[in-house]
Amino acid sequence: MQAQNFDPTKFEPEKTENTAESHNEITDFLISEKLDGIRAYWTGKTLLTRTGNAIAAPVWFTAPLPDIPLDGELWVGRGKFQQVAQTVLDQFPDDRAWRSIRYMIFDLPESKAKFEHRYQHLTHQINTIEPKHIQVIEQRRIASFTHLEDWLQHVDDKKGEGLMLHHRGNFYQAGRSDQLLKLKRYQDAEAVVIGYEEGNGKFKGIMGSMWVLTSDKIKFKIGTGFNQYDRENPPELGTTVTYRYNGYTDSGIPRFARFIRTRTNPDI
């Protein structure tokens, strides 16, 4: 199941006689923090990436998991995506590195129950497992949009990714669902590197910015978000990169675009 971006026009803070049936109340949702990790599907025997590749996890890591399918995220902590990606996608597992990984579970793919009941069952099932590297992502109900904004601000202040809103009555399904929403202070997207510009001052002689092209054929320049290594070793032409932005300009260019990472693996 994949999330759609949060659209506040689909919500009504209070119900009235004229409220459309398609609208929701914020209290209809269970909400959790969005984790910046690697999506992992447990088949009951094997951990798989979102593209179906086997994850070479140590035996001790998966041994406590139940023999039922689970959906979750392999995660280290806020702002540590590169650490979890390097550890989880390594075909020769580093036992010591895996000690910092947690499997944060959020759903039961084969259950026919509504999400609220799936969460209750999942919590009961996983809380009986002793190892603390296997956990259920906490889901909360909140009373208002004000509380939603306050929580989002708290997560943002802690360098978190955002929030996930999962409708209590939603059934598990493949693909995107308008009953599973993601809410962030910013947006992420991908583009292909098509050129570079040399920097000035302390960046003279190395990359100052890169030109990219989106799938919609929008061409623009990214000049921030790079560390020294990125500037001295820029992604090759044709490489797909992930960038972060805040809305669009009147001409359709992503505003305040900044580099996040090179996408070298479809599971990232």
VEXDREN-2710 file (C-alpha; in Angstrom, 1 decimal):
% VEXDREN-2710
k/r/px/py/pz
1/MET/0.0/0.0/0.0
2/GLN/1.3/3.4/-1.0
3/ALA/0.4/6.8/0.4
4/GLN/-1.0/9.9/-1.3
5/ASN/-0.1/13.4/-0.4
6/PHE/-2.3/15.0/2.2
7/ASP/-5.1/17.2/0.7
8/PRO/-6.9/19.3/3.3
9/THR/-9.8/20.0/0.9
10/LYS/-10.9/16.4/1.5
11/PHE/-11.5/17.1/5.1
12/GLU/-14.2/18.9/7.1
13/PRO/-13.3/20.0/10.7
14/GLU/-16.9/19.7/11.7
15/LYS/-19.8/17.9/10.1
16/THR/-22.9/19.8/8.9
17/GLU/-26.0/18.8/7.0
18/ASN/-24.3/20.0/3.8
19/THR/-21.0/18.1/4.3
20/ALA/-20.3/15.8/1.3
21/GLU/-20.1/12.1/2.1
22/SER/-16.6/12.0/0.5
23/HIS/-15.2/14.3/3.2
24/ASN/-13.5/13.0/6.3
25/GLU/-12.9/14.2/9.8
26/ILE/-9.4/14.2/11.2
27/THR/-10.7/11.9/14.0
28/ASP/-11.4/9.3/11.3
29/PHE/-7.7/8.7/11.0
30/LEU/-5.0/6.9/13.0
31/ILE/-1.7/8.9/12.7
32/SER/1.9/8.0/13.1
33/GLU/5.3/9.5/12.4
34/LYS/6.6/9.0/8.9
35/LEU/9.9/7.1/9.1
36/ASP/12.8/7.7/6.7
37/GLY/14.0/4.1/6.3
38/ILE/13.9/1.2/3.9
39/ARG/10.5/-0.4/3.3
40/ALA/10.6/-4.1/4.2
41/TYR/7.9/-6.8/3.6
42/TRP/8.1/-9.9/5.8
43/THR/6.7/-12.9/3.9
44/GLY/6.6/-15.1/7.0
45/LYS/10.0/-16.5/6.1
46/THR/12.0/-13.8/4.3
47/LEU/12.5/-10.0/4.4
48/LEU/12.0/-8.3/1.0
49/THR/12.5/-4.8/-0.4
50/ARG/9.6/-3.0/-2.0
51/THR/10.8/-4.3/-5.4
52/GLY/10.9/-7.9/-4.2
53/ASN/14.6/-8.3/-3.6
54/ALA/15.7/-10.4/-0.6
55/ILE/17.2/-8.5/2.3
56/ALA/20.3/-10.3/3.7
57/ALA/19.4/-9.8/7.4
58/PRO/21.2/-11.7/10.1
59/VAL/19.4/-14.8/11.3
60/TRP/19.1/-13.4/14.8
61/PHE/17.3/-10.4/13.4
62/THR/14.4/-12.3/11.7
63/ALA/14.2/-15.3/14.0
64/PRO/11.7/-13.7/16.5
65/LEU/9.3/-12.6/13.7
66/PRO/6.0/-14.5/13.4
67/ASP/5.2/-16.8/10.4
68/ILE/2.7/-14.3/9.0
69/PRO/3.2/-11.5/6.4
70/LEU/4.1/-8.1/7.8
71/ASP/4.7/-4.7/6.3
72/GLY/7.1/-2.2/7.9
73/GLU/10.2/-0.1/7.7
74/LEU/13.8/-0.9/8.6
75/TRP/14.9/2.2/10.5
76/VAL/17.7/3.6/12.6
77/GLY/16.5/7.0/13.6
78/ARG/15.7/10.5/12.4
79/GLY/18.2/11.8/9.9
80/LYS/20.1/8.5/9.5
81/PHE/18.7/7.2/6.1
82/GLN/22.2/6.7/4.6
83/GLN/23.2/4.5/7.6
84/VAL/20.2/2.3/7.3
85/ALA/20.4/2.1/3.5
86/GLN/24.1/1.0/3.6
87/THR/23.4/-1.6/6.2
88/VAL/20.2/-3.1/4.9
89/LEU/21.1/-3.2/1.2
90/ASP/24.5/-4.8/1.8
91/GLN/24.4/-8.4/0.5
92/PHE/27.0/-9.3/3.1
93/PRO/25.3/-8.3/6.4
94/ASP/27.5/-6.5/8.9
95/ASP/26.3/-8.0/12.2
96/ARG/27.5/-5.1/14.2
97/ALA/25.8/-2.5/11.9
98/TRP/22.5/-4.5/12.0
99/ARG/22.4/-4.1/15.8
100/SER/21.3/-0.5/15.4
101/ILE/18.5/-1.4/12.9
102/ARG/14.8/-1.7/14.1
103/TYR/12.0/-3.2/12.2
104/MET/9.1/-0.8/12.7
105/ILE/5.9/-2.7/11.6
106/PHE/2.8/-0.8/10.5
107/ASP/0.4/-3.4/8.8
108/LEU/-0.8/-6.9/8.3
109/PRO/-1.0/-7.4/4.5
110/GLU/-3.1/-10.5/4.5
111/SER/-5.7/-9.5/7.1
112/LYS/-9.2/-8.7/5.8
113/ALA/-10.0/-6.5/8.7
114/LYS/-10.2/-2.7/8.8
115/PHE/-7.0/-0.8/9.7
116/GLU/-8.1/0.0/13.2
117/HIS/-8.6/-3.7/14.0
118/ARG/-5.4/-4.7/12.1
119/TYR/-3.5/-2.3/14.3
120/GLN/-5.0/-3.7/17.5
121/HIS/-4.2/-7.3/16.4
122/LEU/-0.7/-6.3/15.2
123/THR/0.1/-4.6/18.6
124/HIS/-1.1/-7.7/20.5
125/GLN/1.0/-10.0/18.2
126/ILE/4.2/-8.0/18.3
127/ASN/4.2/-7.0/21.9
128/THR/4.7/-10.6/22.9
129/ILE/8.0/-10.6/21.1
130/GLU/10.9/-10.0/23.5
131/PRO/13.7/-8.4/21.2
132/LYS/13.3/-4.6/21.1
133/HIS/14.5/-4.3/17.5
134/ILE/11.0/-5.4/16.4
135/GLN/8.3/-2.9/17.2
136/VAL/4.9/-1.6/16.1
137/ILE/4.8/2.0/14.9
138/GLU/2.6/3.8/17.4
139/GLN/-0.7/5.1/15.9
140/ARG/-2.6/7.9/17.6
141/ARG/-6.0/9.6/17.2
142/ILE/-6.0/13.4/17.5
143/ALA/-8.9/15.8/18.0
144/SER/-8.2/18.6/15.6
145/PHE/-6.2/20.1/12.8
146/THR/-4.5/22.3/15.4
147/HIS/-3.2/19.2/17.1
148/LEU/-2.1/17.8/13.7
149/GLU/-0.1/21.0/13.0
150/ASP/1.5/21.0/16.5
151/TRP/2.6/17.4/16.1
152/LEU/3.9/18.0/12.6
153/GLN/5.9/21.0/13.9
154/HIS/7.4/18.9/16.7
155/VAL/8.5/16.2/14.2
156/ASP/9.9/18.8/11.9
157/ASP/11.9/20.4/14.7
158/LYS/13.3/17.0/15.5
159/LYS/14.4/16.6/11.9
160/GLY/11.7/14.0/11.2
161/GLU/10.1/13.2/7.9
162/GLY/6.5/14.1/8.6
163/LEU/3.3/12.2/9.5
164/MET/1.2/9.4/8.0
165/LEU/-2.6/9.4/8.2
166/HIS/-4.3/6.0/7.9
167/HIS/-8.1/5.9/7.8
168/ARG/-9.4/3.6/10.6
169/GLY/-11.8/1.9/8.2
170/ASN/-9.3/1.3/5.4
171/PHE/-8.7/-2.2/4.0
172/TYR/-5.2/-3.3/2.9
173/GLN/-4.8/-2.9/-0.8
174/ALA/-2.0/-2.9/-3.4
175/GLY/-1.0/0.5/-4.9
176/ARG/-1.9/4.0/-3.8
177/SER/-4.9/4.7/-1.6
178/ASP/-6.6/8.0/-0.8
179/GLN/-7.2/6.5/2.7
180/LEU/-3.5/6.5/3.4
181/LEU/-2.0/10.0/3.4
182/LYS/1.4/11.5/4.0
183/LEU/1.9/15.0/5.4
184/LYS/5.2/16.8/5.3
185/ARG/6.5/20.4/5.5
186/TYR/8.2/19.9/2.2
187/GLN/7.9/17.7/-0.9
188/ASP/10.4/15.2/-2.4
189/ALA/10.8/14.4/-6.1
190/GLU/13.3/12.9/-8.5
191/ALA/15.1/14.3/-11.6
192/VAL/17.9/13.3/-14.0
193/VAL/21.2/15.1/-13.9
194/ILE/21.9/16.8/-17.3
195/GLY/24.7/19.2/-16.6
196/TYR/26.9/21.1/-14.1
197/GLU/28.1/24.6/-13.3
198/GLU/31.5/25.3/-11.7
199/GLY/31.3/27.0/-8.3
200/ASN/32.7/30.3/-7.2
201/GLY/34.8/31.3/-4.2
202/LYS/35.5/28.3/-2.0
203/PHE/33.8/26.1/-4.6
204/LYS/35.9/27.3/-7.5
205/GLY/37.2/24.3/-9.4
206/ILE/34.5/22.0/-8.2
207/MET/30.7/21.7/-8.8
208/GLY/28.7/24.7/-7.7
209/SER/25.4/23.5/-8.9
210/MET/23.8/20.9/-11.2
211/TRP/21.1/21.1/-13.9
212/VAL/18.4/18.5/-13.8
213/LEU/15.4/17.5/-15.8
214/THR/12.1/16.1/-14.4
215/SER/9.9/13.5/-16.0
216/ASP/7.6/16.4/-17.0
217/LYS/10.5/18.0/-18.9
218/ILE/11.0/20.8/-16.4
219/LYS/14.7/21.9/-16.4
220/PHE/16.1/23.7/-13.4
221/LYS/19.2/24.1/-11.3
222/ILE/20.0/22.7/-7.8
223/GLY/22.7/24.6/-5.9
224/THR/22.3/23.6/-2.3
225/GLY/22.2/20.4/-0.2
226/PHE/25.6/19.2/-1.3
227/ASN/28.5/18.4/1.0
228/GLN/32.1/18.8/0.0
229/TYR/32.4/15.2/-1.2
230/ASP/29.3/15.6/-3.5
231/ARG/30.8/18.8/-5.0
232/GLU/34.1/17.1/-5.6
233/ASN/32.5/13.9/-6.9
234/PRO/29.2/15.0/-8.5
235/PRO/26.7/12.4/-9.7
236/GLU/27.3/11.3/-13.3
237/LEU/25.2/12.7/-16.1
238/GLY/22.1/10.6/-16.5
239/THR/22.0/9.7/-12.8
240/THR/18.6/10.0/-11.0
241/VAL/18.8/12.2/-7.9
242/THR/16.2/13.0/-5.2
243/TYR/15.6/16.6/-4.3
244/ARG/13.5/18.4/-1.7
245/TYR/11.4/21.5/-2.5
246/ASN/8.6/23.8/-1.2
247/GLY/6.0/24.3/-3.8
248/TYR/6.4/25.8/-7.3
249/THR/7.1/29.2/-8.8
250/ASP/4.6/30.7/-11.2
251/SER/6.6/29.2/-14.1
252/GLY/6.4/25.7/-12.6
253/ILE/9.9/25.5/-11.2
254/PRO/10.3/23.7/-7.8
255/ARG/10.9/26.4/-5.2
256/PHE/14.0/26.2/-2.9
257/ALA/15.2/22.9/-4.5
258/ARG/18.0/21.2/-2.6
259/PHE/19.9/18.0/-3.2
260/ILE/19.1/15.0/-0.9
261/ARG/20.8/11.9/-2.4
262/THR/21.7/10.0/-5.5
263/ARG/19.3/7.3/-6.3
264/THR/21.5/4.3/-7.2
265/ASN/19.1/1.6/-6.1
266/PRO/15.3/1.2/-6.9
267/ASP/14.7/0.2/-3.3
268/ILE/15.9/3.6/-1.9
END
